[in-house]
Every structure is written in structure tokens, then in C-alpha cells.
Amino acid sequence: MADAKHIIGTSGYSFKDWVGTFYPDGTQSRDMLSCYVRHFETVELNFSYYRMPSAATLDAMARKTPDGFTFWIKANQETTHKHNRAVAGEFLESLDPLISRDKLAGVLMQFPQSFHRTVANRKYLAATLDDFATVPAAVEFRHFSWCDPAVVDGLRRRNVTLVIPDVPDLDGLYRSGPLATSATGYLRLHSRNASKWYAGGAERYDWNYTNDQIKEFLDLWSDTASQVDKMYTFFNNCHKGQAAKNAEAMRRILEQI
């Protein structure tokens, strides 16, 4: 596995409980991105799910990052959770600073567990992917009904990346083995905390992956990684800097392979 192929980061970077656990003591929010880029070459932006991003905000972020650094940006909840396609144009316009600097890796569409594979939702997904066809896109499902070969085939035809999540083995959750539907592989490691999965975000993502578990991921994904141009891995277990520490551990393990 070529190290250059594996691009590793975390889901978000601005967390108060990373100060003293990953960031140096006294790090201010305004300085977190500048500190983050000393360790990683990509990040998922999650704030865009809660509020529409602005071109000015993304331009400022782009200016704080070195050449070669890339962003995956999460689609707004209006798109993925409220089925409002009208915001797609505004969202795409805000990405211009990232696109012009060649720093946009793509748009992540994370659909909720309530988004089942029904005829209506299949049509909505197809229409939404058409709305975002001008940028690379990745789709993450949370409901197991999307575990269907037809979904994989459909994403491949559209050249849309399927996100493979690592989640607890609970009924109803989407789980899949390693596979790629485009030239980009995408793995999101959330948590295996089954007892706290439905307890809320802070507890759900309170999980620390061991080095042995990380090695298992790399072994499991080795064949698929050899078939793609880029292999993105994002740790979303952001409680107390665990995601950053796990991401650094994965990079060290890769260097030893």
C-alpha cells in the first residue's frame, strides 16, 4: 500500500476538549486549523451541516492551509435531512474558494437512519445527486435497507463514492465490507460503543480504536485500496482528541508497512 494513496484526517477539527489532549494547552479556536494542518493533509468540515457555509468563511479556511491540503465538506441538513433541494445552488456557490485553489475533495452527504430505501427516497437521492453533479460527491447511509447491490451499481454508474462506516453491530444500522464505487475509497470510523450509540453525540463517539483494530482495518481494505486512486479515512470519534490520536496512529502504522 502506497502511503501517498492513503489520506487520513478527522471529522472536524475545532473542539474545546482537544486542547490539552491533542492541541497544546492554551490553543484558541481561531488557531486550531493552523495547528491541525501540521499533522494532517485533509479534514471533514461538519459545521456546514448546521449552517450554510459562506464563500468568505471557506476562503479564510483555504488561506490557512498549505498547498495540497483538501477539504471534504458535509452537505447541509436542508439537503440530507429535510429534503429541501432548493439550497443546493447556494451551497455549491460557497465552494468556489476551495475549488479555485484545488482544495475541494468533495461533498459528503450523510443521510440519517430514518432515510430508508423507499421508492420516494431513491428518487430524492437521484435528484440530489443530479443537483451536486458538478462536484465530487460521497454518500453515507445509516439505515441497513441501503445494503443492496443495486445501490452499489447505481453509485458506480454515477461515479459517486460510497462511504463505508465503522459502527456498532446493531440492528438497523448500515454496515458494509470494503468496496469502492468510484476511484475514491472512503472510510468513516465512528465508534463501536453499542451501549451508548443512541445516547447522544458526546457519548456515541466516545471510543478509542486500538492499534490492533486499526491494523485490521488496513488489512481488510488492502485489496480495495489497491484499486482506487485515493483512499480517504476519517475518524469521527472526536471525544477528547481520540480521533486525532487514532488518525496519527494509522499513519504511523502505514509507514511501517
C-alpha positions as CSV (number, residue, x, y, z in Angstrom):
1,M,0.0,0.0,0.0
2,A,1.4,3.3,-1.1
3,D,1.4,5.9,1.7
4,A,0.6,8.7,-0.8
5,K,-2.6,6.9,-1.6
6,H,-3.9,7.0,2.0
7,I,-5.2,10.4,3.0
8,I,-6.1,10.4,6.7
9,G,-7.8,13.0,8.8
10,T,-10.6,13.7,11.3
11,S,-14.3,14.7,11.1
12,G,-13.9,18.3,12.3
13,Y,-11.0,19.9,14.0
14,S,-12.5,22.6,16.3
15,F,-13.2,21.0,19.6
16,K,-12.5,22.6,23.1
17,D,-11.7,19.2,24.6
18,W,-8.8,18.7,22.1
19,V,-6.9,21.5,23.9
20,G,-4.5,19.8,26.3
21,T,-5.3,16.4,24.8
22,F,-4.1,17.0,21.2
23,Y,-3.7,20.7,20.8
24,P,-1.2,22.5,23.1
25,D,-2.6,24.0,26.2
26,G,-3.9,27.5,25.6
27,T,-4.8,26.9,21.9
28,Q,-7.6,29.3,20.8
29,S,-10.3,28.3,18.5
30,R,-9.0,30.7,15.8
31,D,-5.7,28.9,15.8
32,M,-6.9,25.3,15.7
33,L,-6.9,24.9,11.9
34,S,-3.4,26.2,11.7
35,C,-2.4,23.7,14.3
36,Y,-4.3,20.9,12.7
37,V,-2.6,21.2,9.3
38,R,0.8,20.5,11.0
39,H,-0.5,16.9,11.5
40,F,-2.9,16.1,8.6
41,E,-3.5,16.9,5.0
42,T,-7.3,16.6,4.9
43,V,-10.3,17.3,7.1
44,E,-14.1,16.9,7.0
45,L,-15.9,20.1,7.7
46,N,-19.1,19.5,9.7
47,F,-20.2,23.0,10.6
48,S,-21.8,23.2,7.1
49,Y,-24.4,20.7,8.2
50,Y,-25.7,23.0,10.8
51,R,-25.5,26.3,8.9
52,M,-25.0,27.2,5.3
53,P,-21.3,27.9,4.6
54,S,-20.2,31.2,3.1
55,A,-17.6,31.7,0.5
56,A,-15.8,34.2,2.8
57,T,-15.6,31.5,5.6
58,L,-14.3,28.9,3.3
59,D,-11.9,31.3,1.7
60,A,-10.4,32.1,5.1
61,M,-10.0,28.4,5.8
62,A,-8.3,27.8,2.5
63,R,-5.8,30.6,3.1
64,K,-4.8,29.0,6.4
65,T,-4.0,25.6,4.8
66,P,-0.9,24.7,2.7
67,D,-0.9,23.6,-0.9
68,G,-2.1,20.1,-1.3
69,F,-4.5,20.2,1.7
70,T,-8.0,19.2,0.9
71,F,-11.5,19.5,2.4
72,W,-14.5,17.2,2.4
73,I,-17.5,19.4,3.3
74,K,-20.7,17.9,4.7
75,A,-23.9,18.8,2.9
76,N,-26.3,21.0,4.8
77,Q,-29.1,19.3,6.8
78,E,-31.7,21.0,4.5
79,T,-30.4,18.7,1.7
80,T,-29.9,15.4,3.6
81,H,-32.5,15.6,6.4
82,K,-35.2,18.0,5.4
83,H,-35.3,17.1,1.7
84,N,-35.0,20.7,0.5
85,R,-33.3,20.7,-2.8
86,A,-33.6,24.5,-3.2
87,V,-30.4,25.1,-1.2
88,A,-28.1,23.2,-3.5
89,G,-27.2,26.2,-5.6
90,E,-26.3,28.4,-2.7
91,F,-24.3,25.6,-1.1
92,L,-22.3,25.0,-4.4
93,E,-21.6,28.7,-4.9
94,S,-20.0,28.9,-1.4
95,L,-17.4,26.2,-2.5
96,D,-15.8,28.4,-5.1
97,P,-12.8,29.4,-3.0
98,L,-12.0,25.7,-2.3
99,I,-12.5,24.8,-6.0
100,S,-10.4,27.7,-7.3
101,R,-7.5,26.6,-5.0
102,D,-7.9,22.9,-5.9
103,K,-8.7,22.2,-2.2
104,L,-12.2,20.7,-2.5
105,A,-12.0,16.9,-2.2
106,G,-15.8,16.7,-2.4
107,V,-19.2,17.0,-0.7
108,L,-20.2,14.4,1.9
109,M,-23.9,13.6,2.0
110,Q,-24.7,11.8,5.3
111,F,-28.3,10.7,5.3
112,P,-29.9,9.8,8.7
113,Q,-31.0,6.4,9.9
114,S,-34.6,7.5,9.2
115,F,-33.8,7.7,5.5
116,H,-34.9,4.2,4.3
117,R,-34.6,2.8,0.9
118,T,-38.1,3.6,-0.4
119,V,-39.1,4.5,-3.9
120,A,-39.6,8.1,-2.8
121,N,-36.2,8.3,-1.2
122,R,-34.5,6.6,-4.1
123,K,-35.9,9.3,-6.4
124,Y,-34.9,12.0,-4.0
125,L,-31.3,10.7,-3.8
126,A,-31.1,10.5,-7.6
127,A,-32.4,14.1,-7.9
128,T,-30.0,15.4,-5.2
129,L,-27.0,13.7,-6.8
130,D,-28.0,15.4,-10.1
131,D,-28.1,18.8,-8.2
132,F,-24.5,18.2,-7.0
133,A,-23.2,16.6,-10.1
134,T,-20.7,19.4,-10.7
135,V,-18.5,18.4,-7.7
136,P,-17.2,15.1,-6.4
137,A,-19.7,13.6,-4.1
138,A,-19.8,10.8,-1.4
139,V,-22.8,9.3,0.2
140,E,-23.1,7.8,3.6
141,F,-26.2,5.8,4.6
142,R,-27.2,4.9,8.1
143,H,-30.1,2.5,7.5
144,F,-29.4,-1.1,6.6
145,S,-32.0,-1.1,3.8
146,W,-29.4,0.6,1.5
147,C,-27.3,-2.6,1.7
148,D,-28.3,-3.7,-1.7
149,P,-26.2,-4.5,-4.8
150,A,-28.5,-2.2,-6.9
151,V,-27.3,0.8,-4.7
152,V,-23.7,0.0,-5.4
153,D,-24.3,-0.4,-9.1
154,G,-26.2,2.9,-9.2
155,L,-23.5,4.9,-7.4
156,R,-20.9,3.4,-9.8
157,R,-22.8,4.5,-12.8
158,R,-22.9,8.0,-11.4
159,N,-19.2,7.9,-10.2
160,V,-20.3,8.7,-6.7
161,T,-18.3,7.5,-3.8
162,L,-19.9,5.2,-1.2
163,V,-18.8,5.9,2.3
164,I,-18.2,2.7,4.4
165,P,-18.9,3.5,8.1
166,D,-17.5,1.6,11.1
167,V,-20.3,1.5,13.6
168,P,-21.5,-0.9,16.3
169,D,-23.1,-4.2,15.2
170,L,-26.7,-3.1,15.9
171,D,-29.9,-4.0,14.1
172,G,-30.9,-1.3,11.6
173,L,-27.5,0.3,11.1
174,Y,-25.9,0.3,7.7
175,R,-22.8,-1.9,7.6
176,S,-20.7,-3.0,4.6
177,G,-17.5,-4.7,3.8
178,P,-14.8,-2.8,2.0
179,L,-15.7,-1.7,-1.5
180,A,-15.4,1.3,-3.8
181,T,-17.9,2.8,-6.3
182,S,-15.5,5.3,-7.7
183,A,-11.8,6.0,-7.9
184,T,-12.0,7.2,-4.3
185,G,-12.3,5.0,-1.3
186,Y,-13.9,6.5,1.8
187,L,-13.9,5.1,5.3
188,R,-15.5,6.8,8.3
189,L,-14.7,5.4,11.7
190,H,-17.4,6.5,14.1
191,S,-17.4,4.2,17.2
192,R,-18.1,0.7,18.4
193,N,-19.8,1.9,21.5
194,A,-23.1,-0.1,21.1
195,S,-24.4,0.7,24.6
196,K,-24.1,4.4,24.0
197,W,-24.9,4.7,20.3
198,Y,-28.3,6.2,20.9
199,A,-27.4,8.1,24.0
200,G,-26.3,11.3,22.1
201,G,-23.3,12.5,20.2
202,A,-20.8,13.1,23.0
203,E,-21.3,9.5,24.4
204,R,-21.9,7.9,21.0
205,Y,-18.4,8.9,19.7
206,D,-16.6,8.2,23.0
207,W,-14.5,5.4,21.6
208,N,-10.7,4.8,21.3
209,Y,-9.6,2.5,18.5
210,T,-6.7,0.2,19.4
211,N,-3.7,-0.2,17.2
212,D,-4.7,-3.8,16.5
213,Q,-8.1,-2.6,15.3
214,I,-6.5,-0.1,13.1
215,K,-4.2,-2.7,11.6
216,E,-7.3,-4.9,11.0
217,F,-8.9,-2.1,9.0
218,L,-5.8,-1.7,6.9
219,D,-5.6,-5.4,6.2
220,L,-9.3,-5.6,5.4
221,W,-9.0,-2.7,3.0
222,S,-5.7,-3.6,1.3
223,D,-7.3,-5.1,-1.8
224,T,-9.8,-2.3,-2.3
225,A,-7.1,0.4,-1.6
226,S,-5.0,-1.1,-4.5
227,Q,-7.9,-0.5,-6.9
228,V,-8.6,3.2,-6.1
229,D,-6.6,6.4,-6.8
230,K,-7.1,7.8,-3.3
231,M,-8.1,6.2,0.0
232,Y,-9.6,8.6,2.5
233,T,-10.0,7.6,6.1
234,F,-11.7,9.9,8.6
235,F,-12.0,9.3,12.3
236,N,-15.2,10.7,13.8
237,N,-14.6,9.5,17.4
238,C,-13.7,13.1,18.3
239,H,-14.3,12.9,22.1
240,K,-11.2,14.3,23.9
241,G,-9.0,14.2,20.9
242,Q,-9.3,10.4,20.3
243,A,-9.9,10.9,16.6
244,A,-6.7,12.8,16.1
245,K,-4.7,10.4,18.1
246,N,-6.1,7.4,16.2
247,A,-5.5,9.1,12.8
248,E,-1.9,9.7,13.8
249,A,-1.6,6.1,14.9
250,M,-2.9,4.9,11.5
251,R,-0.4,7.0,9.7
252,R,2.5,5.5,11.8
253,I,1.2,2.0,11.1
254,L,1.1,2.7,7.4
255,E,4.7,3.9,7.5
256,Q,5.7,0.6,8.9
257,I,4.0,-1.5,6.1
